[in-house]
Amino acid sequence: KAAQHVGVQGVAAPSANLFGSVSPTTAAHVREAFPTLLVLDGGACDIGIESTIIDCTRGAPVLLRPGMLSLSQLSEAAGVPVLHYYTLGKPNLVAKVVGQL
């Protein structure tokens, strides 16, 4: 209601957690981490699932951080096989995104 009151019609937002922290599962967790932000409460989640991150800069899509979608689901959506960064060899194991720590 607070967002509607100030004219918000839609929200696109990244995960609401600090670097190195687990994903929050309640609005209260988010408010603890970000006390000055307006937090929209859509109800609690059973578990915190990280966002899927795919690197499309290598010529073939590479899964950097898994989320809810499987490799086969991602490959079907992409129309080409999506690789997992673990399979690319030791030089490619450098953490590029949170969730690879």
Contact map, one row per residue, 1 for C-alpha under 8 A:
11111000000000000000000000000000000000000000000000000000000000000000000000000000000000000000000000000
11111100000000000000000000000000000000000000000000000000000000000000000000000000000000000000000000000
11111111100000000000000000000000000000010000000000000000000000000000000000000000000000000000000000000
11111111100000000000000000000000000000000000000000000000000000000000000000000000000000000000000000000
11111111000000000000000000000000000000000000000000000000000000000000000000000000000000000000000000000
01111111000000000000000000000000000000000000000000000000000000000000000000000000000000000000000000000
00111111100000000000000000000000000000000000000000000000000000000000000000000000000000000000000000000
00111111111000000000000000000000000000000000000000000000000000000000000000000000000000000000000000000
00110011111000000000000000000000000000000000000000000000000000000000000000000000000000000000000000000
00000001111100000000000000000000000000000000000000000000000000000000000000000000000000000000000000000
00000001111110000000000000000000000000000000000000000000000000000000000000000000000000000000000000000
00000000011111000000000000000000000000000000000000000000000000000000000000000000000000000000000000000
00000000001111110000000000000000000000000000000000000000000000000000000000000000000000000000000000000
00000000000111110000000000000000000000000000000000000000000000000000000000000000000000000000000000000
00000000000011111000001000000000000000000000000001100000000000000000000000000000000000000000000000000
00000000000011111100001100000100000000000000000000000000000000000000000000000000000000000000000000000
00000000000000111110111100000100100000000000000000000000000000000000000000000000000000000000000000000
00000000000000011111100000000000100000000000000000000000000000000000000000000000000000000000000000000
00000000000000001111100000000000000000000000000000000000000000000000000000000000000000000000000001000
00000000000000000111110000000000000000000000000000000000000000000000000000000000000000000000000001101
00000000000000001111111000000000000000000000000000000000000000000000000000000000000000000000000000000
00000000000000001001111100000000000000000000000100000000000000000000000000000000000000000000000000000
00000000000000111000111110000000000000000000000111000000000000000000000000000000000000000000000000000
00000000000000011000011111101100000000000000000100000000000000000000000000000000000000000000000000000
00000000000000000000001111101000000000000001111100000000000000000000000000000000000000000000000000000
00000000000000000000000111111100000000001011100000000000000000000000000000000000000000000000000000000
00000000000000000000000111111110000000111111000000000000000000000000000000000000000000000000000000000
00000000000000000000000001111111000000000000000000000000000000000000000000000000000000000000000000000
00000000000000000000000111111111100000000000000000000000000000000000000000000000000000000000000000000
00000000000000011000000101111111111000100000000000000000000000000000000000000000000000000000000000000
00000000000000000000000000111111111110100000000000000000000000000000000000000000000000000000000000000
00000000000000000000000000011111111000000000000000000000000000000000000000000000000000000000000000000
00000000000000001100000000001111111000000000000000000000000000000000000000000000000000000000000000000
00000000000000000000000000000111111110000000000000000000000000000000000000000000000000000000000000000
00000000000000000000000000000111111110000000000000000000000000000000000000000000000000000000000000000
00000000000000000000000000000010011111000000000000000000000000000000000000000000000000000000000000000
00000000000000000000000000000010011111100000000000000000000000000000000000000000000000000000000000000
00000000000000000000000000000000000111110000000000000000000000000000000000000000000000000000000000000
00000000000000000000000000100110000011111000000000000000000000000000000000000000000000000000000000000
00100000000000000000000000100000000001111100000000000000000000000000000000000000000000000000000000000
00000000000000000000000001100000000000111110000000000000000000000000000000000000000000000000000000000
00000000000000000000000000100000000000011111000000000000000000000000000000000000000000000000000000000
00000000000000000000000001100000000000001111100000000000000000000000000000000000000000000000000000000
00000000000000000000000011100000000000000111110000000000000000000000000000000000000000000000000000000
00000000000000000000000011000000000000000011111100000000000000000000000000000000000000000000000000000
00000000000000000000000010000000000000000001111100000000000000000000000000000000000000000000000000000
00000000000000000000000010000000000000000000111110000000000000000000000000000000000000000000000000000
00000000000000000000011110000000000000000000111111000000000000000000000000000000000000000000000000000
00000000000000000000001000000000000000000000001111100000000000000011000000000000000000000000000000000
00000000000000100000001000000000000000000000000111110000000000001111000000000000000000000000000000100
00000000000000100000000000000000000000000000000011111000000000001111000000000000000000000000000000000
00000000000000000000000000000000000000000000000001111100000000111111100000000000000000000000000000000
00000000000000000000000000000000000000000000000000111110000000111110000000000000000000000000000000000
00000000000000000000000000000000000000000000000000011111000011111000000000000000000000000000000000000
00000000000000000000000000000000000000000000000000001111110011110000000000000000000000000000000000000
00000000000000000000000000000000000000000000000000000111111111000000000000000000000000000000000000000
00000000000000000000000000000000000000000000000000000011111110000000000000000000000000000000000000000
00000000000000000000000000000000000000000000000000000011111111000000000000000000000000000000000000000
00000000000000000000000000000000000000000000000000000001111110000000000000000000000000000000000000000
00000000000000000000000000000000000000000000000000000001111111000000000000000001111000000000000000000
00000000000000000000000000000000000000000000000000000111111111100000000000000000111000000000000000000
00000000000000000000000000000000000000000000000000000111010111110000000000000000011110000000000000000
00000000000000000000000000000000000000000000000000011110000011111100001000000000011110000000000000000
00000000000000000000000000000000000000000000000000011110000001111100000000000000000110000000000110010
00000000000000000000000000000000000000000000000001111100000000111110000000000000000000000000000011110
00000000000000000000000000000000000000000000000001111000000000111111110000000000000000000000000000000
00000000000000000000000000000000000000000000000011111000000000001111110000000000000000000000000000000
00000000000000000000000000000000000000000000000011110000000000000111110000000000000000000000000000000
00000000000000000000000000000000000000000000000000010000000000000111111011000000000000000000000000000
00000000000000000000000000000000000000000000000000000000000000000111111111000000000000000000000000000
00000000000000000000000000000000000000000000000000000000000000100000111111100000011100000000000000000
00000000000000000000000000000000000000000000000000000000000000000000011111110000110000000000000000000
00000000000000000000000000000000000000000000000000000000000000000000111111111000000000000000000000000
00000000000000000000000000000000000000000000000000000000000000000000111111111100010000000000000000000
00000000000000000000000000000000000000000000000000000000000000000000001111111111110000000000000000000
00000000000000000000000000000000000000000000000000000000000000000000000111111111100000000000000000000
00000000000000000000000000000000000000000000000000000000000000000000000011111110000000000000000000000
00000000000000000000000000000000000000000000000000000000000000000000000001111111110000000000000000000
00000000000000000000000000000000000000000000000000000000000000000000000000111111100000000000000000000
00000000000000000000000000000000000000000000000000000000000100000000000000110111110000000000000000000
00000000000000000000000000000000000000000000000000000000000110000000000100110111111000000000000000000
00000000000000000000000000000000000000000000000000000000000111100000001101100101111100000000000000000
00000000000000000000000000000000000000000000000000000000000111100000001000000000111110100000000000000
00000000000000000000000000000000000000000000000000000000000001110000001000000000011111110000000000000
00000000000000000000000000000000000000000000000000000000000001110000000000000000001111111001100000000
00000000000000000000000000000000000000000000000000000000000000000000000000000000000111111001100000000
00000000000000000000000000000000000000000000000000000000000000000000000000000000001111111000000000000
00000000000000000000000000000000000000000000000000000000000000000000000000000000000111111111100000000
00000000000000000000000000000000000000000000000000000000000000000000000000000000000011111111100000000
00000000000000000000000000000000000000000000000000000000000000000000000000000000000000011111100000000
00000000000000000000000000000000000000000000000000000000000000000000000000000000000000011111110000000
00000000000000000000000000000000000000000000000000000000000000000000000000000000000011011111110000000
00000000000000000000000000000000000000000000000000000000000000000000000000000000000011011111111000000
00000000000000000000000000000000000000000000000000000000000000000000000000000000000000000011111100000
00000000000000000000000000000000000000000000000000000000000000000000000000000000000000000000111111011
00000000000000000000000000000000000000000000000000000000000000010000000000000000000000000000011111010
00000000000000000000000000000000000000000000000000000000000000011000000000000000000000000000001111110
00000000000000000011000000000000000000000000000000000000000000001000000000000000000000000000001111111
00000000000000000001000000000000000000000000000001000000000000001000000000000000000000000000000011111
00000000000000000000000000000000000000000000000000000000000000011000000000000000000000000000001111111
00000000000000000001000000000000000000000000000000000000000000000000000000000000000000000000001001111
